[in-house]
């Protein structure tokens, strides 16, 4: 069984994942933390407006949909798991679907936690 699709997909996932992390990581400088290391949402408003993080989530979601479409097309064509393209699309769909889901859940958790801490009396 040739593994060229898995290898190529792993390289692409590593490169794209690294690019996404390099784009998102500098945003941590804008996060204000208290003396215990927790986020001070009264001084940090980065989670309440559109940022690079949201753009990366959107790009990863679109990329995942394109990979699912590619997988579907090649499966309809009659390819099987032996095909490097099927291997590539399966791996990319899994990795970037997981990235997108985890980033979105993390972003939503920060937003909800920030709302709860910033405006505690508004939502009781």
C-alpha positions in Angstrom: 0.0 0.0 0.0 1.6 3.3 -1.1 1.6 5.9 1.6 2.5 8.9 -0.5 -0.9 10.6 0.2 -0.5 10.3 3.9 3.1 11.7 3.8 2.2 14.6 1.6 -0.8 15.3 3.7 1.2 15.3 6.9 3.7 17.7 5.4 0.9 20.0 4.2 -0.9 19.8 7.6 2.4 20.6 9.4 3.2 23.6 7.2 -0.4 25.1 7.2 -0.7 24.4 10.9 2.6 26.2 11.6 1.6 29.2 9.5 -1.7 29.4 11.3 0.0 29.3 14.7 2.5 31.9 13.7 -0.4 34.2 12.6 -2.4 33.6 15.8 0.3 33.5 18.5 1.2 37.2 18.5 -2.3 38.0 19.6 -1.3 36.8 23.1 0.5 40.1 23.7 -2.9 41.8 23.7 -4.3 39.6 26.5 -4.0 41.2 29.9 -3.6 38.7 32.8 -3.8 39.1 36.5 -1.2 38.1 39.0 -2.5 34.5 39.0 -2.2 34.2 35.2 -5.9 34.3 34.5 -7.3 36.5 31.8 -8.6 39.9 33.0 -11.6 40.4 30.8 -12.3 43.9 32.1 -9.0 45.0 30.4 -8.9 42.5 27.5 -11.5 43.0 24.8 -9.7 41.0 22.0 -12.2 38.2 22.3 -15.2 40.4 21.6 -14.4 41.5 18.1 -13.3 40.0 14.8 -9.6 39.1 14.9 -7.0 37.1 12.9 -8.1 34.1 15.0 -11.6 34.2 13.5 -10.2 34.7 10.0 -8.0 31.6 10.5 -11.0 29.6 11.8 -13.0 30.6 8.7 -10.1 29.8 6.3 -9.6 26.4 8.0 -13.3 25.7 7.7 -13.4 26.5 4.0 -10.3 24.4 3.4 -12.0 21.5 5.2 -15.1 21.8 3.1 -12.9 21.9 -0.1 -11.2 18.7 1.1 -14.5 17.0 1.8 -15.6 17.9 -1.7 -12.4 16.6 -3.2 -12.8 13.4 -1.3 -16.3 13.0 -2.5 -15.4 13.7 -6.1 -12.6 11.1 -6.1 -14.7 8.5 -4.3 -17.5 9.0 -6.9 -14.9 8.5 -9.6 -14.2 5.1 -8.2 -10.9 5.6 -6.4 -10.3 3.6 -3.2 -7.9 3.9 -0.1 -5.0 2.8 -2.3 -5.2 6.1 -4.2 -2.8 8.8 -2.9 -5.4 11.5 -3.5 -8.0 9.7 -1.3 -5.3 9.3 1.4 -4.5 13.0 1.2 -8.1 14.1 1.3 -9.0 11.8 4.2 -6.1 13.0 6.3 -6.6 16.7 5.5 -10.3 16.5 6.2 -9.7 14.9 9.6 -6.8 17.2 10.7 -8.3 20.5 9.6 -11.8 19.5 10.7 -10.3 18.8 14.1 -8.3 22.1 14.1 -11.4 24.1 13.1 -13.6 22.5 15.7 -11.1 22.9 18.6 -10.3 26.5 17.7 -14.0 27.4 17.4 -14.9 25.8 20.7 -12.0 27.5 22.4 -12.9 30.9 21.0 -16.5 30.5 22.0 -15.5 29.4 25.5 -13.3 32.6 25.9 -16.2 34.8 24.6 -18.7 33.3 27.0 -16.3 33.4 29.9 -15.5 37.0 29.1 -19.2 37.9 28.9 -19.8 36.2 32.3 -16.9 38.0 34.0 -17.3 41.4 32.3 -21.0 41.8 32.6 -22.0 39.5 35.5 -25.3 41.2 36.4 -26.6 41.5 32.9 -27.2 37.8 32.3 -28.6 36.5 35.6 
